[in-house]
Amino acid sequence: MKKVFLYSLLFTSVLYSCRKSDNGKVPALTRVPVPSITAVTNSEAVIDVSKDPALFKGTFDVGLLFPQDIPPQKMDIVVIKNGNKSIVKTIKADVTTYPTNLSITGAQLIALFGSLIVLGDFFDIGADITLPGGQKLPAFPAVGTQFSGGTANIPGASTFLRYSAICKFNVDDFAGDVRIVIDEWEDYFPGDVVTLTKVDANHLSFVYPTAFNVKPIVITINPNNSTAVNPVSFGRYSANGTLYVAETAPSVDNVVLPCDKTLSVRLTITTSTGAGFGRTFLIKFKKS
């Protein structure tokens, strides 16, 4: 049964019969090797438009998901921009050795498509497959998909690779003095200067001006540029006063926008006894 999953089954002819007198027709099936296109570990995974996108360099391997399979005659490695299947550009033609290590740069992508890379652009890399018999299967057919029967969902499959243009978060761009855009908890007001302290490459902290039992609120910046705060008792405003606790509230406001140099998180603030206030509180910072 294992071999059932080794190939995408391409129907080359399907005849349907509604009359008892018709001969039953069995579709002819073609074995299609499944490409594996994967980013090299520690290579650039996104195009950072907060810097010069032309300096981007992505490195990836082109191989076969099942190396013991009969190889194709060749693969042509191609790329499309923003999902437009009508414009397909070739990165490397006539690949016949698997795996093969390849690279693509921002400068090459700009030259291939004749336009600058801007925030929100994305590039999909795939493989046009030429079978041993000469039949060619495009990576990005105008109608449908290259593979059928859930081939792309086989565990470990990676039939294409996407590079997206984003503003990549860099903790050093935010560490230091920032200005408050809004603080709905109203410890700070718009324009106030607050310090964001670098904890590590993915964490920044700040303090509310509590006077006792003061603890920093640590903001986690996730790989997708969302933000989060684990529950933390951040302090009391008087020696015998209430101890307040902050944690993330689910919201689209939990985001860092490196291009705009803004970082925000929406907090649920409760007391140490669990009592709440019936609403959440947004705090948003901007680095000058």
C-alpha positions, -999 to +999 in steps of 0.1 A: +000+000+000+029+023+006+034+028-032-001+043-034+013+074-019+045+077-040+029+093-070+004+118-080-020+101-103-026+120-135-057+111-154-048+112-191-082+100-203-115+095-185-145+081-204-178+079-187-205+054-197-242+056-190-254+027-212-252-009-202-239-018-237-208+005-234-175-012-225-162-001-191-131+021-195-103+023-170-085+056-169-049+055-180-026+066-151+007+083-153+033+081-125+044+116-115+075+120-092+068+145-064+093+173-061+105+185-027+115+222-026+127+233+009+145+263+023+180+256+036+182+259+074+192+294+086+189+309+051+167+340+047+130+330+049+114+363+041+121+394+021+127+423+045+113+455+029+124+476+059+158+472+043+168+470+006+147+441-008+173+437-036+198+424-010+176+394-001+191+360-009+170+328-004+188+294-006+168+262-012+171+226-021+153+209-050+149+172-046+124+143-048+101+135-019+107+099-026+144+095-038+138+058-047+111+069-073+119+069-110+132+104-116+118+128-141+136+136-173+142+170-159+128+198-138+127+235-146+126+256-115+102+285-119+087+314-100+054+334-100+047+367-083+016+374-062-002+343-074-003+353-111+000+320-130-001+338-163+035+351-158+059+323-150+097+330-149+125+304-150+151+305-122+170+274-133+163+251-164+172+215-169+178+203-133+185+166-134+205+160-102+186+156-069+190+172-046+203+204-062+211+235-041+199+268-056+196+305-047+174+334-057+181+370-049+159+401-046+178+417-074+171+387-096+134+388-088+132+425-095+149+419-129+127+389-137+094+407-131+105+442-140+092+459-109+104+467-074+095+445-045+070+462-021+054+453+012+028+424+006+044+409-025+050+372-025+069+348-047+061+311-052+088+288-064+079+255-080+091+229-106+079+223-141+083+185-144+092+168-177+084+131-173+106+103-188+082+101-218+085+138-225+051+150-211+055+183-193+035+192-162+037+229-153+042+239-117+015+265-119-011+254-144-037+281-154-065+258-143-063+235-113-032+223-096-002+203-107-010+175-083-042+157-075-055+134-048-040+154-019-004+148-029+007+182-015-007+171+019+015+140+022+036+143+054+069+159+045+057+172+011+069+206+000+059+211-036+065+248-037+083+274-016+070+309-008+090+340-001+069+369+013+079+406+014+074+418+050+090+442+074+110+419+095+112+425+132+146+435+146+146+439+184+173+465+182+151+488+161+127+491+191+148+489+222+153+522+239+131+552+243+098+551+225+067+573+226+033+563+237+006+564+210-022+553+233-024+537+268-060+529+277-049+520+312-040+557+315-007+554+333+008+570+303-005+596+278+001+602+241+036+615+236+050+603+269+085+587+265+088+551+278+118+528+277+115+494+260+142+471+273+157+444+252+154+410+269+165+389+239+160+388+202+122+381+205+113+399+238+110+435+250+098+447+284+084+479+299+071+490+333+040+507+344+048+534+370+037+513+400+055+520+433+057+486+450+063+451+439+073+464+405+078+438+377+084+445+340+057+434+315+075+413+289+062+414+254+069+384+232+072+391+194+063+359+175+078+350+140+045+362+123+050+397+140+021+391+165+027+401+201+018+384+234+022+389+271+023+360+296+005+367+329+026+389+352+019+407+384+033+441+375+029+459+408+010+480+434+004+517+434+006+519+472+022+498+499-010+480+508-028+485+476-041+461+450-016+439+431-024+441+394-019+414+368-016+418+331-018+393+302-026+393+265-062+396+254-070+381+220-070+409+195-058+421+161-041+449+180-015+424+192+010+432+165+044+448+157+047+467+124+084+472+118+078+494+087+058+518+108+080+513+139+049+506+160+043+479+185+010+473+204-006+448+227-041+446+241-041+436+278-065+421+302-057+436+336-070+420+367-062+420+404-042+392+421-076+378+433-088+375+397-112+404+398-114+421+364-126+454+350-150+442+322-128+455+293-094+453+279-067+480+276-046+488+245-011+501+248+008+512+217+043+524+213+061+541+184+099+543+179+110+577+164 
